[in-house]
Amino acid sequence: MNKKGHVLNAILLGIGLGYLLEPAGDADTFATILEIGVPVTLGALVPDVDTAFGKHRKTLHNLPLLAGFVVFPYAFGNLEYVWIGVLTHYALDVAGSKRGIALFYPFYSKEYGLPIGVPVGSSYADLLTVVITGLELALAGAIVYRLPRWGFELGRQALGL
C-alpha cells in the first residue's frame, strides 16, 4: 500500500474504534476518536520511515518493531494506541500489496504476503484498503463485544455455574 492508503486506513480505524468503544455519538465519542485516531495514524506512518534509510519493507516492517510498540506503553505509560497503527500498516502491506513484508527481519529476509494484493499504484488499492479496514473493524468489534462475553461464559462453566 501507499502512504495515502495507510492514512485512509488509520483515519477510518480511528473513527470506527472510537464508535466501538464509545457508541453514544456524543462529545465523548468524538474525544475517543481523537484519542485513538491520532496515535493510530502516527503509528501507521512509522514503518515507512524506512524509505529514508535501510531496506524498505524490511527494516521497520517486522515483528520485533511491532513488539517494541506493544511493550512501550507498559514501560513508559504513553503511546497506547500507536501499535495499532503499526499493526494495521503491516496488515495492509501483507494483504493489500503484491510484495508483502519481511516479518522476521533482521533474522530472516523472506517477504510474506497474501495472493490477494494489488500493485501499489493500482486503481483498486483504495477499494482494497477500505475492505481490509472493514475486516479489521469487524475483528475489533468481535474482540470488544464477544471476547468478554465468551470469557465470562468460560469462567462460569469452569466454576460449574
Secondary structure, DSSP 4 states (H G I P E B T S, - for coil): --HHHHHHHHHHHHHHHHHHHSTT-SHHHHHHHHHHHHHHHHHHHGGGGGGSSS-TTTTTSSHHHHHHHHHHHHHHS--TTHHHHHHHHHHHHHHHBSS-B-TTTTT----B--TT-B-TT-TTHHHHHHHHHHHHHHHHHIIIIIHHHHHHHHHHHHHT-
